[in-house]
Amino acid sequence: MSSSTNPEHNTKRIVYLACDGFGQELQDSVEKHLQSNSSIEVKNLGCDTYYDAAQTLSKQIQLDDNPTSAGILFCGTGMGVGIVANKHKGIRAAPCENTMSAKCARAVNNANVLCLGKLVTPPNLANDIVDAFTNQGFIEQPKDDDGNKVDWWNNDVENFLKQSMQGVTNVEDKATTQATS
């Protein structure tokens, strides 16, 4: 699927931001970077404990009716907010420390929340990771840093991914049912 046929590239994307105290400085830097992109509307949900920030952003993503909306969570490592965010149905949060992991999180896992850590990710790299995440579509062959298509992508991968979200939903439903039983 090319970016010209991917609906995510044809509409303004809302990106929600939230952080804890460790992530505040990195969030501020990324927010300025995102505001320079006219195809993105930034909504800052503020700073709180890592678990409350993750919950606030996750609930906002769940309520948002725009399938292209995404979230970015910030804490010390990106892991704490990711763990909490992933407890929410329909949230696919991915801590990423490089651009390829961000591209694969979107292309393969349909991640809708990126998690970054101020203690492990400098601002310039964070901006590159955010750009990789927001520009990559689901079931869209990622490119390496030199602009070359990754060589492991093929029709089998695409065919699997086309049905994978139903499998993820089934697992979420079973986990929810088991948790309430």
TAURLIN-V311981 format. One record per residue. N is the residue number from 1. SS is DSSP state (~ for helix, > for strand, _ for the rest). Layout:
n: [N | N]
ss: [SS | SS]
//
This chain:
n: [1 | 2 | 3 | 4 | 5 | 6 | 7 | 8 | 9 | 10 | 11 | 12 | 13 | 14 | 15 | 16 | 17 | 18 | 19 | 20 | 21 | 22 | 23 | 24 | 25 | 26 | 27 | 28 | 29 | 30 | 31 | 32 | 33 | 34 | 35 | 36 | 37 | 38 | 39 | 40 | 41 | 42 | 43 | 44 | 45 | 46 | 47 | 48 | 49 | 50 | 51 | 52 | 53 | 54 | 55 | 56 | 57 | 58 | 59 | 60 | 61 | 62 | 63 | 64 | 65 | 66 | 67 | 68 | 69 | 70 | 71 | 72 | 73 | 74 | 75 | 76 | 77 | 78 | 79 | 80 | 81 | 82 | 83 | 84 | 85 | 86 | 87 | 88 | 89 | 90 | 91 | 92 | 93 | 94 | 95 | 96 | 97 | 98 | 99 | 100 | 101 | 102 | 103 | 104 | 105 | 106 | 107 | 108 | 109 | 110 | 111 | 112 | 113 | 114 | 115 | 116 | 117 | 118 | 119 | 120 | 121 | 122 | 123 | 124 | 125 | 126 | 127 | 128 | 129 | 130 | 131 | 132 | 133 | 134 | 135 | 136 | 137 | 138 | 139 | 140 | 141 | 142 | 143 | 144 | 145 | 146 | 147 | 148 | 149 | 150 | 151 | 152 | 153 | 154 | 155 | 156 | 157 | 158 | 159 | 160 | 161 | 162 | 163 | 164 | 165 | 166 | 167 | 168 | 169 | 170 | 171 | 172 | 173 | 174 | 175 | 176 | 177 | 178 | 179 | 180 | 181]
ss: [_ | _ | _ | _ | _ | _ | ~ | ~ | ~ | _ | _ | _ | > | > | > | > | > | > | > | _ | ~ | ~ | ~ | ~ | ~ | ~ | ~ | ~ | ~ | ~ | ~ | ~ | ~ | ~ | ~ | _ | _ | _ | _ | > | > | > | > | > | > | > | > | _ | _ | ~ | ~ | ~ | ~ | ~ | ~ | ~ | ~ | ~ | ~ | ~ | ~ | ~ | ~ | _ | _ | _ | _ | _ | _ | > | > | > | > | > | > | _ | _ | _ | ~ | ~ | ~ | ~ | ~ | ~ | ~ | _ | _ | _ | _ | _ | _ | _ | > | > | > | _ | _ | _ | ~ | ~ | ~ | ~ | ~ | ~ | ~ | ~ | ~ | _ | _ | _ | _ | _ | > | > | > | > | > | _ | _ | _ | _ | _ | ~ | ~ | ~ | ~ | ~ | ~ | ~ | ~ | ~ | ~ | ~ | ~ | ~ | _ | _ | _ | _ | _ | _ | _ | > | _ | _ | _ | _ | _ | > | _ | _ | _ | _ | _ | ~ | ~ | ~ | ~ | ~ | ~ | ~ | ~ | ~ | ~ | ~ | ~ | ~ | ~ | ~ | ~ | ~ | ~ | ~ | ~ | ~ | ~ | ~ | ~ | ~ | ~ | _]
//
